[in-house]
Amino acid sequence: MHGAGPVAGPGSRAVDKDLFRLLSLQAADRYWELAVPAADVALVRVALRG
């Protein structure tokens, strides 16, 4: 996981930037960015680390 930051980029206008954070992660040769509710960032990090 690379970290959580403000939601930005294509499609970000559809997301409430005050309520969501952009979680960036990479596994092998794939890279993902997920818009996650700010209150759930820690929970999602734990779940993805498995």
Distance bins in CASP14 RR format, pairs under 12 A and 6 or more apart:
PFRMAT RR
TARGET T0000
AUTHOR 0000-0000-0000
RMODE 2
METHOD distances of the structure
MODEL  1
1 22 0 0 0 0 0 1 0 0 0 0 0
1 23 1 0 0 1 0 0 0 0 0 0 0
1 24 1 0 0 1 0 0 0 0 0 0 0
1 25 1 0 1 0 0 0 0 0 0 0 0
1 26 1 0 0 1 0 0 0 0 0 0 0
1 27 0 0 0 0 1 0 0 0 0 0 0
1 31 0 0 0 0 0 1 0 0 0 0 0
1 32 0 0 0 0 1 0 0 0 0 0 0
1 33 0 0 0 0 0 1 0 0 0 0 0
1 34 0 0 0 0 0 1 0 0 0 0 0
1 36 0 0 0 0 0 1 0 0 0 0 0
1 41 0 0 0 0 0 1 0 0 0 0 0
1 42 0 0 0 0 0 1 0 0 0 0 0
1 44 0 0 0 0 1 0 0 0 0 0 0
1 45 1 0 0 1 0 0 0 0 0 0 0
1 46 0 0 0 0 0 1 0 0 0 0 0
1 47 0 0 0 0 0 1 0 0 0 0 0
1 48 1 0 0 1 0 0 0 0 0 0 0
1 49 1 0 0 1 0 0 0 0 0 0 0
1 50 0 0 0 0 0 1 0 0 0 0 0
2 22 0 0 0 0 1 0 0 0 0 0 0
2 23 0 0 0 0 1 0 0 0 0 0 0
2 24 1 0 1 0 0 0 0 0 0 0 0
2 25 1 0 0 1 0 0 0 0 0 0 0
2 26 1 0 0 1 0 0 0 0 0 0 0
2 27 0 0 0 0 0 1 0 0 0 0 0
2 31 0 0 0 0 1 0 0 0 0 0 0
2 32 0 0 0 0 0 1 0 0 0 0 0
2 33 0 0 0 0 1 0 0 0 0 0 0
2 34 0 0 0 0 0 1 0 0 0 0 0
2 45 0 0 0 0 0 1 0 0 0 0 0
2 48 0 0 0 0 0 1 0 0 0 0 0
3 21 0 0 0 0 1 0 0 0 0 0 0
3 22 0 0 0 0 1 0 0 0 0 0 0
3 23 1 0 0 1 0 0 0 0 0 0 0
3 24 1 0 1 0 0 0 0 0 0 0 0
3 25 1 0 0 1 0 0 0 0 0 0 0
3 26 0 0 0 0 0 1 0 0 0 0 0
3 32 0 0 0 0 0 1 0 0 0 0 0
3 33 0 0 0 0 0 1 0 0 0 0 0
3 34 0 0 0 0 0 1 0 0 0 0 0
3 36 0 0 0 0 0 1 0 0 0 0 0
3 41 0 0 0 0 1 0 0 0 0 0 0
3 42 0 0 0 0 0 1 0 0 0 0 0
3 44 0 0 0 0 0 1 0 0 0 0 0
3 45 0 0 0 0 1 0 0 0 0 0 0
3 48 0 0 0 0 0 1 0 0 0 0 0
4 20 0 0 0 0 1 0 0 0 0 0 0
4 21 1 0 1 0 0 0 0 0 0 0 0
4 22 1 0 0 1 0 0 0 0 0 0 0
4 23 1 0 1 0 0 0 0 0 0 0 0
4 24 1 0 0 1 0 0 0 0 0 0 0
4 25 0 0 0 0 1 0 0 0 0 0 0
4 33 0 0 0 0 0 1 0 0 0 0 0
4 34 0 0 0 0 1 0 0 0 0 0 0
4 35 0 0 0 0 0 1 0 0 0 0 0
4 36 1 0 0 1 0 0 0 0 0 0 0
4 37 0 0 0 0 0 1 0 0 0 0 0
4 38 0 0 0 0 1 0 0 0 0 0 0
4 39 0 0 0 0 0 1 0 0 0 0 0
4 40 0 0 0 0 0 1 0 0 0 0 0
4 41 1 0 1 0 0 0 0 0 0 0 0
4 42 0 0 0 0 1 0 0 0 0 0 0
4 43 0 0 0 0 0 1 0 0 0 0 0
4 44 0 0 0 0 1 0 0 0 0 0 0
4 45 1 0 0 1 0 0 0 0 0 0 0
4 48 0 0 0 0 0 1 0 0 0 0 0
5 12 0 0 0 0 0 1 0 0 0 0 0
5 17 0 0 0 0 0 1 0 0 0 0 0
5 20 0 0 0 0 1 0 0 0 0 0 0
5 21 1 0 1 0 0 0 0 0 0 0 0
5 22 1 0 1 0 0 0 0 0 0 0 0
5 23 1 0 0 1 0 0 0 0 0 0 0
5 24 1 0 0 1 0 0 0 0 0 0 0
5 33 0 0 0 0 1 0 0 0 0 0 0
5 34 0 0 0 0 0 1 0 0 0 0 0
5 35 0 0 0 0 0 1 0 0 0 0 0
5 36 0 0 0 0 1 0 0 0 0 0 0
5 38 0 0 0 0 1 0 0 0 0 0 0
5 41 0 0 0 0 1 0 0 0 0 0 0
6 12 0 0 0 0 1 0 0 0 0 0 0
6 15 0 0 0 0 0 1 0 0 0 0 0
6 16 0 0 0 0 0 1 0 0 0 0 0
6 17 1 0 0 1 0 0 0 0 0 0 0
6 18 0 0 0 0 1 0 0 0 0 0 0
6 19 0 0 0 0 0 1 0 0 0 0 0
6 20 0 0 0 0 1 0 0 0 0 0 0
6 21 1 0 0 1 0 0 0 0 0 0 0
6 22 1 0 0 1 0 0 0 0 0 0 0
6 23 0 0 0 0 0 1 0 0 0 0 0
6 24 0 0 0 0 0 1 0 0 0 0 0
6 33 0 0 0 0 0 1 0 0 0 0 0
6 35 0 0 0 0 0 1 0 0 0 0 0
6 38 0 0 0 0 0 1 0 0 0 0 0
7 13 0 0 0 0 1 0 0 0 0 0 0
7 14 0 0 0 0 1 0 0 0 0 0 0
7 15 1 0 1 0 0 0 0 0 0 0 0
7 16 0 0 0 0 1 0 0 0 0 0 0
7 17 1 0 1 0 0 0 0 0 0 0 0
7 18 0 0 0 0 1 0 0 0 0 0 0
7 19 0 0 0 0 1 0 0 0 0 0 0
7 20 1 0 1 0 0 0 0 0 0 0 0
7 21 1 0 0 1 0 0 0 0 0 0 0
7 22 1 0 1 0 0 0 0 0 0 0 0
7 23 0 0 0 0 1 0 0 0 0 0 0
7 24 0 0 0 0 0 1 0 0 0 0 0
7 33 0 0 0 0 1 0 0 0 0 0 0
7 34 0 0 0 0 0 1 0 0 0 0 0
7 35 1 0 1 0 0 0 0 0 0 0 0
7 36 0 0 0 0 1 0 0 0 0 0 0
7 37 0 0 0 0 0 1 0 0 0 0 0
7 38 0 0 0 0 1 0 0 0 0 0 0
7 41 0 0 0 0 0 1 0 0 0 0 0
8 15 0 0 0 0 1 0 0 0 0 0 0
8 17 0 0 0 0 1 0 0 0 0 0 0
8 20 0 0 0 0 0 1 0 0 0 0 0
8 21 0 0 0 0 0 1 0 0 0 0 0
8 22 1 0 0 1 0 0 0 0 0 0 0
8 24 0 0 0 0 0 1 0 0 0 0 0
8 33 0 0 0 0 1 0 0 0 0 0 0
8 35 0 0 0 0 0 1 0 0 0 0 0
9 15 0 0 0 0 1 0 0 0 0 0 0
9 17 0 0 0 0 0 1 0 0 0 0 0
9 22 0 0 0 0 1 0 0 0 0 0 0
9 33 0 0 0 0 1 0 0 0 0 0 0
9 35 0 0 0 0 0 1 0 0 0 0 0
10 33 0 0 0 0 0 1 0 0 0 0 0
10 35 0 0 0 0 0 1 0 0 0 0 0
11 17 0 0 0 0 0 1 0 0 0 0 0
11 20 0 0 0 0 0 1 0 0 0 0 0
11 22 0 0 0 0 0 1 0 0 0 0 0
11 33 0 0 0 0 0 1 0 0 0 0 0
11 35 0 0 0 0 1 0 0 0 0 0 0
12 20 0 0 0 0 1 0 0 0 0 0 0
12 21 0 0 0 0 0 1 0 0 0 0 0
12 22 0 0 0 0 1 0 0 0 0 0 0
12 33 0 0 0 0 0 1 0 0 0 0 0
12 35 0 0 0 0 1 0 0 0 0 0 0
13 35 0 0 0 0 0 1 0 0 0 0 0
14 20 0 0 0 0 0 1 0 0 0 0 0
14 35 0 0 0 0 1 0 0 0 0 0 0
15 21 0 0 0 0 1 0 0 0 0 0 0
15 22 0 0 0 0 1 0 0 0 0 0 0
15 33 0 0 0 0 0 1 0 0 0 0 0
15 34 0 0 0 0 0 1 0 0 0 0 0
15 35 1 0 1 0 0 0 0 0 0 0 0
15 36 0 0 0 0 0 1 0 0 0 0 0
15 37 0 0 0 0 0 1 0 0 0 0 0
15 38 0 0 0 0 0 1 0 0 0 0 0
16 35 0 0 0 0 1 0 0 0 0 0 0
16 37 0 0 0 0 1 0 0 0 0 0 0
16 38 0 0 0 0 1 0 0 0 0 0 0
17 35 0 0 0 0 1 0 0 0 0 0 0
17 37 0 0 0 0 0 1 0 0 0 0 0
17 38 0 0 0 0 1 0 0 0 0 0 0
18 37 0 0 0 0 0 1 0 0 0 0 0
18 38 0 0 0 0 1 0 0 0 0 0 0
18 39 0 0 0 0 0 1 0 0 0 0 0
19 35 0 0 0 0 1 0 0 0 0 0 0
19 36 0 0 0 0 1 0 0 0 0 0 0
19 37 1 0 0 1 0 0 0 0 0 0 0
19 38 1 0 1 0 0 0 0 0 0 0 0
19 39 0 0 0 0 1 0 0 0 0 0 0
19 40 0 0 0 0 0 1 0 0 0 0 0
19 41 0 0 0 0 0 1 0 0 0 0 0
20 33 0 0 0 0 0 1 0 0 0 0 0
20 34 0 0 0 0 1 0 0 0 0 0 0
20 35 1 0 1 0 0 0 0 0 0 0 0
20 36 1 0 0 1 0 0 0 0 0 0 0
20 37 1 0 1 0 0 0 0 0 0 0 0
20 38 1 0 0 1 0 0 0 0 0 0 0
20 39 0 0 0 0 1 0 0 0 0 0 0
20 40 0 0 0 0 1 0 0 0 0 0 0
20 41 0 0 0 0 1 0 0 0 0 0 0
20 44 0 0 0 0 0 1 0 0 0 0 0
21 33 0 0 0 0 0 1 0 0 0 0 0
21 34 0 0 0 0 1 0 0 0 0 0 0
21 35 1 0 0 1 0 0 0 0 0 0 0
21 36 1 0 1 0 0 0 0 0 0 0 0
21 37 1 0 0 1 0 0 0 0 0 0 0
21 38 1 0 1 0 0 0 0 0 0 0 0
21 39 0 0 0 0 1 0 0 0 0 0 0
21 40 0 0 0 0 1 0 0 0 0 0 0
21 41 1 0 1 0 0 0 0 0 0 0 0
21 42 0 0 0 0 0 1 0 0 0 0 0
21 44 0 0 0 0 1 0 0 0 0 0 0
21 45 0 0 0 0 0 1 0 0 0 0 0
22 32 0 0 0 0 0 1 0 0 0 0 0
22 33 1 0 1 0 0 0 0 0 0 0 0
22 34 1 0 0 1 0 0 0 0 0 0 0
22 35 1 0 0 1 0 0 0 0 0 0 0
22 36 1 0 0 1 0 0 0 0 0 0 0
22 37 0 0 0 0 0 1 0 0 0 0 0
22 38 0 0 0 0 0 1 0 0 0 0 0
22 41 0 0 0 0 1 0 0 0 0 0 0
22 44 0 0 0 0 0 1 0 0 0 0 0
23 31 0 0 0 0 0 1 0 0 0 0 0
23 32 0 0 0 0 1 0 0 0 0 0 0
23 33 1 0 0 1 0 0 0 0 0 0 0
23 34 1 0 1 0 0 0 0 0 0 0 0
23 35 1 0 0 1 0 0 0 0 0 0 0
23 36 1 0 1 0 0 0 0 0 0 0 0
23 37 0 0 0 0 0 1 0 0 0 0 0
23 38 0 0 0 0 0 1 0 0 0 0 0
23 40 0 0 0 0 1 0 0 0 0 0 0
23 41 1 0 0 1 0 0 0 0 0 0 0
23 42 0 0 0 0 0 1 0 0 0 0 0
23 43 0 0 0 0 0 1 0 0 0 0 0
23 44 1 0 0 1 0 0 0 0 0 0 0
23 45 1 0 0 1 0 0 0 0 0 0 0
23 47 0 0 0 0 0 1 0 0 0 0 0
23 48 0 0 0 0 1 0 0 0 0 0 0
23 49 0 0 0 0 0 1 0 0 0 0 0
24 30 0 0 0 0 0 1 0 0 0 0 0
24 31 1 0 0 1 0 0 0 0 0 0 0
24 32 1 0 0 1 0 0 0 0 0 0 0
24 33 1 0 1 0 0 0 0 0 0 0 0
24 34 0 0 0 0 1 0 0 0 0 0 0
24 35 0 0 0 0 0 1 0 0 0 0 0
24 36 0 0 0 0 0 1 0 0 0 0 0
24 41 0 0 0 0 0 1 0 0 0 0 0
24 44 0 0 0 0 0 1 0 0 0 0 0
24 45 0 0 0 0 0 1 0 0 0 0 0
24 48 0 0 0 0 0 1 0 0 0 0 0
25 31 1 0 0 1 0 0 0 0 0 0 0
25 32 1 0 1 0 0 0 0 0 0 0 0
25 33 1 0 0 1 0 0 0 0 0 0 0
25 34 1 0 0 1 0 0 0 0 0 0 0
25 36 0 0 0 0 0 1 0 0 0 0 0
25 41 0 0 0 0 0 1 0 0 0 0 0
25 44 0 0 0 0 1 0 0 0 0 0 0
25 45 0 0 0 0 1 0 0 0 0 0 0
25 47 0 0 0 0 0 1 0 0 0 0 0
25 48 1 0 0 1 0 0 0 0 0 0 0
25 49 0 0 0 0 1 0 0 0 0 0 0
26 32 1 0 0 1 0 0 0 0 0 0 0
26 33 0 0 0 0 0 1 0 0 0 0 0
26 48 0 0 0 0 0 1 0 0 0 0 0
27 48 0 0 0 0 1 0 0 0 0 0 0
27 49 0 0 0 0 0 1 0 0 0 0 0
27 50 0 0 0 0 0 1 0 0 0 0 0
32 44 0 0 0 0 0 1 0 0 0 0 0
32 48 0 0 0 0 1 0 0 0 0 0 0
34 40 0 0 0 0 0 1 0 0 0 0 0
34 41 0 0 0 0 1 0 0 0 0 0 0
34 44 1 0 0 1 0 0 0 0 0 0 0
34 45 0 0 0 0 0 1 0 0 0 0 0
34 47 0 0 0 0 0 1 0 0 0 0 0
34 48 0 0 0 0 1 0 0 0 0 0 0
35 41 0 0 0 0 0 1 0 0 0 0 0
35 44 0 0 0 0 0 1 0 0 0 0 0
36 42 0 0 0 0 1 0 0 0 0 0 0
36 43 0 0 0 0 1 0 0 0 0 0 0
36 44 1 0 1 0 0 0 0 0 0 0 0
36 45 0 0 0 0 1 0 0 0 0 0 0
36 47 0 0 0 0 0 1 0 0 0 0 0
36 48 0 0 0 0 0 1 0 0 0 0 0
37 43 0 0 0 0 1 0 0 0 0 0 0
37 44 0 0 0 0 1 0 0 0 0 0 0
38 44 0 0 0 0 0 1 0 0 0 0 0
40 46 0 0 0 0 0 1 0 0 0 0 0
40 47 0 0 0 0 1 0 0 0 0 0 0
40 48 0 0 0 0 0 1 0 0 0 0 0
41 47 0 0 0 0 0 1 0 0 0 0 0
41 48 0 0 0 0 0 1 0 0 0 0 0
42 48 0 0 0 0 0 1 0 0 0 0 0
42 49 0 0 0 0 0 1 0 0 0 0 0
43 49 0 0 0 0 0 1 0 0 0 0 0
43 50 0 0 0 0 0 1 0 0 0 0 0
44 50 0 0 0 0 0 1 0 0 0 0 0
END
